[in-house]
Amino acid sequence: MRPLKASLCVLLSSCALFPTACTRPSPPVAQAAAPAQADAPAAAREVRISGTIQAVRSSKVLIPAIYGSTGGALTLTHLIPNGSSVKEGDLIATFDPTQQMDSARDAQAKFDDLTHQVDQKRAQNNADAAKRDSDFKQAEADLAKARIELKKGPLLSEIDRLKNEEKAGIAGAHVESLKKSNALHDNADGAALRILELQRDRQKVMLERTQNNINLLTIKASIAGMVAHQNVFRANTLGHPQEGDQLYRGQALLSIFDPTEMAVICSVGEPDGIALARGTRATVRLDAYPDLVLPAHLEFASPVASSALGSPIKNFSAVFHLDKSDPHLLPDLSAAVVISVGQASRPVPSAPDTTAAVPGTTAAIPRPAGAAPAGSPPGAAK
């Protein structure tokens, strides 16, 4: 009994000296996640697209192609100044028509000569046809006379009767020969006349073409708008055409565009294609005039993305119509189209955890202020 009492005394003494060692530790509590707060408002991102300014209505004027020309150059004698405003039908350029006027005079002379030949041939055919008709009527009269003489056969001698029969046969053969020859002569004369008429008509076409060439050398505006000179090959260099230059057919001389209605032609990357919806609003900035900002809306976008040969990058073609005109707008200016697109909402970081879960349950209870976090050693609370 004395050893047992001694052990109890030592245990009580240790509990009195170290009370924390005799306390039972609380079970560990798991922290519950705080309820998510409402998502923050969606932020906006910008899609920037590069493009060029183009006129909605424009017309390109080419150096005229002259019929019959062997590729020679044309001399520019008049050109409207660059940037001029014109109306439909106004004179904008002329070329030297001297060579074409000489060709037109030669063609007119040949046409007049062939016309006289046709008239002369027609008159000659009519005269020949009248003479052949007269000869045919004379042959028919001789045949009729010979037949009358044959009726006198019983009254004439045998020799006279045979002579009359021979004359009647010759007259009949002559009539038949004239019938055939007259038909052949008529066909030959008609063919000769037709050849001359075809030559005259061909020369008339040549005359009309030379006159049309002269008209082509005078260029007039097809639409109303502003004139913009194009770069052409002149004096072994590229530059704007000037009066007196030798220019070759088929080159672009100038363009006429309507500055009141412009658009931006651009290429949109495939990842940004979601921003292309009809009527999408955008802002346009010109690289040449950074302070100029113009509103625009999407006019058209290609439904299928395309890529260059051998390139994996695909793009959509899009046209943005400018809602406002400005005197600074000119074709082929580089521009940037900026589209504001709503960005997907992202969760906002949660507040620090202030709840604790009851072990074995999913319920959460508030943690007292100043309490130590779960799992901390006893006595860590402040």
Backbone torsions as a table, in degrees:
resi	resn	phi	psi	omega
1	MET	NA	-36.8	-178.0
2	ARG	-64.9	-41.1	176.2
3	PRO	-61.4	-37.6	-179.5
4	LEU	-66.7	-42.5	178.2
5	LYS	-63.9	-37.3	179.3
6	ALA	-64.6	-37.9	179.8
7	SER	-66.3	-40.9	179.2
8	LEU	-65.2	-38.7	179.7
9	CYS	-64.3	-42.5	179.2
10	VAL	-63.4	-39.9	-179.0
11	LEU	-67.0	-42.9	179.3
12	LEU	-66.2	-36.8	179.7
13	SER	-64.9	-41.1	179.4
14	SER	-66.7	-34.7	178.2
15	CYS	-68.9	-35.0	179.8
16	ALA	-71.4	-37.1	-180.0
17	LEU	-75.7	-37.2	-178.8
18	PHE	-123.7	85.2	-177.3
19	PRO	-70.5	-32.5	-177.6
20	THR	-68.6	-26.8	179.4
21	ALA	-71.5	-21.9	-178.6
22	CYS	-95.4	-6.2	179.5
23	THR	-80.2	149.8	-177.8
24	ARG	-86.7	125.6	-179.8
25	PRO	-67.4	141.6	179.7
26	SER	-74.8	148.0	-179.2
27	PRO	-65.2	148.4	179.0
28	PRO	-64.7	138.2	-178.2
29	VAL	-111.6	132.2	177.0
30	ALA	-81.9	140.1	178.9
31	GLN	-83.8	138.5	178.3
32	ALA	-95.8	146.7	179.6
33	ALA	-68.7	139.9	178.8
34	ALA	-72.4	146.4	179.0
35	PRO	-62.8	136.9	-178.5
36	ALA	-67.4	137.0	177.5
37	GLN	-82.4	172.2	-178.4
38	ALA	-63.8	144.3	-179.6
39	ASP	-63.4	147.9	177.6
40	ALA	-71.7	156.5	178.8
41	PRO	-61.0	142.4	-175.8
42	ALA	-61.8	132.7	176.8
43	ALA	-84.4	163.0	-178.0
44	ALA	-111.2	143.5	175.7
45	ARG	-121.6	160.0	-176.5
46	GLU	-113.6	138.9	174.0
47	VAL	-108.8	120.1	-177.4
48	ARG	-107.0	126.3	-176.3
49	ILE	-124.3	137.6	177.3
50	SER	-97.1	143.2	-179.8
51	GLY	-160.5	-171.8	179.6
52	THR	-129.0	149.9	178.7
53	ILE	-80.0	133.7	176.5
54	GLN	-137.2	148.6	177.6
55	ALA	-82.7	141.0	178.4
56	VAL	-67.7	-41.8	177.6
57	ARG	-116.5	119.4	-179.9
58	SER	-150.6	160.2	179.3
59	SER	-143.1	130.6	179.7
60	LYS	-100.9	131.9	-179.0
61	VAL	-102.7	125.5	179.8
62	LEU	-104.7	156.2	173.4
63	ILE	-66.2	128.3	-171.0
64	PRO	-63.4	146.0	174.5
65	ALA	-93.5	114.9	-175.7
66	ILE	-89.6	130.6	178.7
67	TYR	-69.4	136.2	179.0
68	GLY	85.4	-4.9	179.8
69	SER	-77.2	141.3	-179.6
70	THR	-94.6	23.5	178.8
71	GLY	96.4	10.8	179.5
72	GLY	-70.2	160.3	-178.3
73	ALA	-81.7	155.4	176.0
74	LEU	-108.7	142.3	-178.6
75	THR	-94.3	122.4	179.3
76	LEU	-79.7	121.3	-177.7
77	THR	-106.2	-20.4	179.1
78	HIS	-152.7	137.8	178.5
79	LEU	-146.6	130.7	179.6
80	ILE	-68.3	143.2	-178.6
81	PRO	-60.9	151.8	178.8
82	ASN	-66.8	136.7	179.6
83	GLY	86.2	3.9	-179.9
84	SER	-75.0	148.6	174.9
85	SER	-93.7	132.3	-177.5
86	VAL	-128.0	161.0	173.5
87	LYS	-111.0	164.6	-179.5
88	GLU	-62.6	128.4	-179.6
89	GLY	94.7	-5.2	179.4
90	ASP	-73.1	147.5	178.0
91	LEU	-74.4	129.5	-178.5
92	ILE	-120.4	-26.7	-179.2
93	ALA	-160.6	149.4	174.7
94	THR	-138.9	151.0	177.1
95	PHE	-120.2	159.9	-176.9
96	ASP	-66.4	118.7	-177.2
97	PRO	-98.8	15.6	-173.8
98	THR	-59.9	-48.2	-178.3
99	GLN	-64.3	-40.3	-180.0
100	GLN	-69.6	-33.7	177.7
101	MET	-69.1	-36.8	174.7
102	ASP	-63.7	-43.3	178.1
103	SER	-63.8	-36.8	179.1
104	ALA	-66.8	-39.6	177.8
105	ARG	-65.4	-41.6	177.3
106	ASP	-63.9	-42.6	179.3
107	ALA	-65.6	-36.4	178.2
108	GLN	-66.4	-40.1	178.8
109	ALA	-65.1	-44.3	178.6
110	LYS	-64.8	-37.7	179.2
111	PHE	-65.4	-42.5	178.2
112	ASP	-64.3	-40.8	179.1
113	ASP	-62.6	-44.8	179.7
114	LEU	-67.1	-33.5	177.1
115	THR	-63.6	-42.4	176.9
116	HIS	-65.1	-38.6	178.3
117	GLN	-63.4	-40.2	178.5
118	VAL	-63.6	-44.2	179.4
119	ASP	-64.1	-40.7	179.4
120	GLN	-65.7	-43.4	180.0
121	LYS	-65.1	-37.9	178.1
122	ARG	-64.6	-42.1	177.7
123	ALA	-65.6	-40.7	178.5
124	GLN	-63.9	-40.6	178.0
125	ASN	-63.4	-40.3	179.4
126	ASN	-64.9	-39.6	178.9
127	ALA	-66.2	-44.8	179.4
128	ASP	-63.3	-40.6	178.9
129	ALA	-64.0	-38.2	178.0
130	ALA	-65.4	-41.8	178.8
131	LYS	-64.2	-42.8	179.0
132	ARG	-64.2	-37.3	178.0
133	ASP	-65.7	-38.4	177.7
134	SER	-65.3	-43.5	178.2
135	ASP	-62.8	-38.8	179.6
136	PHE	-65.7	-40.5	177.8
137	LYS	-66.4	-36.9	176.5
138	GLN	-64.3	-40.0	178.8
139	ALA	-65.9	-40.2	177.3
140	GLU	-63.4	-37.6	177.5
141	ALA	-65.2	-41.6	177.4
142	ASP	-63.1	-38.5	178.1
143	LEU	-65.6	-42.2	178.3
144	ALA	-64.0	-39.1	178.5
145	LYS	-66.0	-41.0	179.1
146	ALA	-63.5	-38.1	178.0
147	ARG	-67.4	-33.9	176.6
148	ILE	-66.6	-39.9	178.5
149	GLU	-64.9	-30.0	178.6
150	LEU	-66.2	-27.7	-179.8
151	LYS	-70.1	-17.1	177.0
152	LYS	-87.1	9.7	-175.8
153	GLY	-53.5	-47.9	-178.1
154	PRO	-63.0	-22.5	-176.4
155	LEU	-93.8	-14.6	-176.9
156	LEU	-100.9	165.7	176.3
157	SER	-71.7	170.6	-177.4
158	GLU	-65.8	-37.7	-178.0
159	ILE	-67.3	-44.1	179.3
160	ASP	-65.3	-35.7	179.5
161	ARG	-66.5	-40.1	178.6
162	LEU	-67.0	-38.0	177.1
163	LYS	-62.2	-41.7	-179.9
164	ASN	-66.3	-38.3	178.1
165	GLU	-64.3	-39.2	178.8
166	GLU	-66.0	-41.6	178.3
167	LYS	-63.4	-39.4	179.1
168	ALA	-65.5	-39.8	177.9
169	GLY	-65.1	-42.3	178.7
170	ILE	-64.0	-41.2	179.5
171	ALA	-64.4	-41.1	178.2
172	GLY	-64.7	-42.1	178.9
173	ALA	-64.9	-36.6	178.3
174	HIS	-64.0	-41.2	178.8
175	VAL	-63.4	-44.5	179.1
176	GLU	-64.1	-38.9	178.7
177	SER	-65.7	-40.2	179.3
178	LEU	-65.9	-35.1	177.7
179	LYS	-60.2	-47.2	-178.7
180	LYS	-69.1	-45.9	-176.9
181	SER	-66.5	-37.6	179.3
182	ASN	-63.2	-39.3	178.3
183	ALA	-64.9	-41.6	179.0
184	LEU	-67.2	-40.8	178.3
185	HIS	-63.6	-39.1	178.4
186	ASP	-62.9	-42.8	178.9
187	ASN	-64.5	-42.2	-179.7
188	ALA	-64.9	-44.0	179.0
189	ASP	-64.8	-39.3	177.7
190	GLY	-64.2	-38.7	178.9
191	ALA	-67.1	-41.8	178.9
192	ALA	-64.0	-40.2	177.6
193	LEU	-65.7	-38.9	179.5
194	ARG	-65.0	-36.9	177.7
195	ILE	-61.6	-45.3	178.7
196	LEU	-64.6	-38.0	178.8
197	GLU	-65.1	-39.2	177.9
198	LEU	-65.4	-40.9	177.5
199	GLN	-63.6	-40.0	177.3
200	ARG	-64.2	-44.0	-179.8
201	ASP	-64.9	-38.9	177.8
202	ARG	-64.5	-39.7	177.4
203	GLN	-68.2	-32.0	176.0
204	LYS	-65.0	-41.0	176.6
205	VAL	-62.4	-40.4	178.0
206	MET	-63.1	-40.5	178.0
207	LEU	-64.0	-42.0	178.7
208	GLU	-64.6	-36.8	179.4
209	ARG	-67.7	-41.1	178.0
210	THR	-65.8	-38.0	176.2
211	GLN	-66.2	-37.1	176.5
212	ASN	-66.7	-36.2	176.4
213	ASN	-61.6	-40.2	178.2
214	ILE	-63.5	-38.9	178.1
215	ASN	-68.2	-34.2	179.5
216	LEU	-66.8	-26.7	-179.1
217	LEU	-73.8	-8.2	173.7
218	THR	-109.5	111.2	-173.6
219	ILE	-103.2	131.1	178.5
220	LYS	-120.6	157.6	-177.0
221	ALA	-71.3	133.8	178.9
222	SER	-89.4	-23.9	177.5
223	ILE	-137.4	164.6	175.5
224	ALA	-87.9	140.6	179.6
225	GLY	166.1	-152.4	-177.7
226	MET	-112.4	144.5	-177.4
227	VAL	-92.8	135.0	175.5
228	ALA	-131.8	117.6	179.9
229	HIS	-69.5	146.9	177.0
230	GLN	-104.9	156.2	176.0
231	ASN	-76.9	130.5	178.7
232	VAL	-127.0	162.6	178.9
233	PHE	-84.1	112.0	-178.3
234	ARG	-143.0	133.7	178.5
235	ALA	53.4	42.8	178.2
236	ASN	63.7	18.6	177.2
237	THR	-139.6	169.7	174.9
238	LEU	-103.5	133.3	179.5
239	GLY	-174.6	176.4	178.8
240	HIS	-69.6	140.9	-179.5
241	PRO	-68.1	151.3	177.7
242	GLN	-133.7	157.8	179.3
243	GLU	-62.2	133.8	-177.0
244	GLY	98.7	-8.9	-179.7
245	ASP	-71.9	149.4	173.1
246	GLN	-95.5	110.0	-174.9
247	LEU	-115.4	151.6	-177.3
248	TYR	-106.5	148.2	-174.8
249	ARG	-64.3	150.6	177.7
250	GLY	91.8	-13.3	178.8
251	GLN	-80.2	151.8	177.2
252	ALA	-77.0	121.5	-179.0
253	LEU	-88.4	-49.9	-179.9
254	LEU	-161.9	171.6	176.4
255	SER	-132.0	148.8	177.7
256	ILE	-117.8	125.4	-178.2
257	PHE	-131.7	154.5	178.0
258	ASP	-92.2	109.1	-175.3
259	PRO	-76.0	-4.8	-178.1
260	THR	-82.0	-12.1	-178.2
261	GLU	-141.6	108.7	-176.3
262	MET	-125.4	162.5	179.5
263	ALA	-145.3	164.3	178.4
264	VAL	-113.8	121.8	176.2
265	ILE	-97.4	120.8	-175.7
266	CYS	-140.3	169.0	178.9
267	SER	-121.5	122.4	-174.5
268	VAL	-105.4	132.3	177.8
269	GLY	-63.9	151.8	-177.0
270	GLU	-60.3	-37.8	177.8
271	PRO	-64.5	-27.4	179.8
272	ASP	-91.9	7.5	-178.7
273	GLY	-65.1	-20.7	179.7
274	ILE	-66.4	-21.1	-179.5
275	ALA	-80.0	-8.2	-176.9
276	LEU	-90.8	95.8	173.9
277	ALA	-124.9	143.0	-176.5
278	ARG	-58.6	129.8	-179.3
279	GLY	87.7	4.2	179.8
280	THR	-59.6	131.1	179.7
281	ARG	-83.8	146.5	-179.6
282	ALA	-152.4	165.2	174.7
283	THR	-118.1	142.5	-176.2
284	VAL	-117.4	131.9	176.3
285	ARG	-122.6	135.7	178.3
286	LEU	-91.7	135.9	178.5
287	ASP	-66.5	-30.8	-179.8
288	ALA	-77.0	-25.5	179.8
289	TYR	-130.6	84.3	-174.2
290	PRO	-61.9	-27.7	-177.2
291	ASP	-81.7	-8.9	-178.0
292	LEU	-88.4	120.7	179.5
293	VAL	-123.5	127.1	-176.8
294	LEU	-126.1	139.5	176.6
295	PRO	-79.5	152.8	-179.7
296	ALA	-153.3	165.0	175.0
297	HIS	-139.1	155.4	-178.1
298	LEU	-72.2	123.2	179.6
299	GLU	-94.7	-43.0	-175.6
300	PHE	-157.5	145.5	174.0
301	ALA	-142.2	138.9	-179.4
302	SER	-68.1	138.5	-177.7
303	PRO	-74.8	-15.8	-176.0
304	VAL	-126.1	135.0	177.1
305	ALA	-80.1	143.9	179.8
306	SER	-129.8	160.8	-179.0
307	SER	-137.4	159.7	176.8
308	ALA	-71.5	161.6	-178.6
309	LEU	-62.6	122.7	178.8
310	GLY	82.1	6.2	179.6
311	SER	-109.5	134.1	178.7
312	PRO	-81.5	-8.4	-176.9
313	ILE	-84.8	126.9	179.9
314	LYS	-111.9	145.8	-177.3
315	ASN	-134.9	155.3	173.0
316	PHE	-102.8	138.9	173.4
317	SER	-88.2	132.3	-176.7
318	ALA	-137.4	151.0	178.4
319	VAL	-126.1	120.5	177.2
320	PHE	-107.4	123.4	-178.9
321	HIS	-89.8	128.2	179.9
322	LEU	-77.1	128.9	-179.1
323	ASP	-82.8	-7.6	-176.1
324	LYS	-141.4	138.3	178.1
325	SER	-95.9	158.6	-178.8
326	ASP	-152.0	143.8	-179.7
327	PRO	-62.8	-19.4	-179.0
328	HIS	-78.6	-12.4	-175.3
329	LEU	-75.0	124.8	177.5
330	LEU	-138.0	150.6	178.5
331	PRO	-62.0	149.8	175.3
332	ASP	72.8	9.8	172.8
333	LEU	-76.5	138.5	177.4
334	SER	-76.3	141.1	-177.0
335	ALA	-142.5	159.9	177.2
336	ALA	-119.9	128.1	178.1
337	VAL	-103.5	123.9	-177.7
338	VAL	-112.5	122.8	179.5
339	ILE	-115.9	129.5	176.0
340	SER	-90.4	123.0	-177.0
341	VAL	-119.7	132.8	176.7
342	GLY	-66.8	127.9	-178.4
343	GLN	-90.4	147.8	179.7
344	ALA	-61.7	137.8	-177.4
345	SER	-68.1	140.4	178.7
346	ARG	-114.8	143.0	-177.2
347	PRO	-64.1	141.7	177.9
348	VAL	-83.3	139.0	179.4
349	PRO	-57.1	137.4	-176.1
350	SER	-75.1	158.1	178.0
351	ALA	-73.4	162.1	179.1
352	PRO	-58.1	144.4	-176.8
353	ASP	-68.7	129.7	178.3
354	THR	-126.6	20.1	179.5
355	THR	-126.1	161.7	177.4
356	ALA	-134.4	147.8	-178.4
357	ALA	-99.0	147.4	176.9
358	VAL	-79.2	131.6	-178.9
359	PRO	-57.2	137.3	177.8
360	GLY	80.5	-0.4	178.9
361	THR	-131.9	171.8	176.2
362	THR	-103.4	4.1	179.8
363	ALA	-78.8	149.7	179.8
364	ALA	-119.8	140.7	179.8
365	ILE	-121.7	147.6	179.1
366	PRO	-62.4	144.1	177.3
367	ARG	-92.4	133.5	179.1
368	PRO	-62.1	148.4	179.3
369	ALA	-63.8	133.5	179.2
370	GLY	84.8	-0.3	-179.9
371	ALA	-73.8	150.8	-179.9
372	ALA	-76.5	145.8	176.9
373	PRO	-60.5	157.1	-179.0
374	ALA	-63.7	144.2	177.8
375	GLY	84.8	-3.3	179.4
376	SER	-80.0	155.9	-178.6
377	PRO	-65.7	151.2	-179.3
378	PRO	-58.9	143.3	178.8
379	GLY	87.3	4.1	-179.8
380	ALA	-83.0	-10.0	-179.4
381	ALA	-69.6	144.3	179.5
382	LYS	-114.0	NA	NA
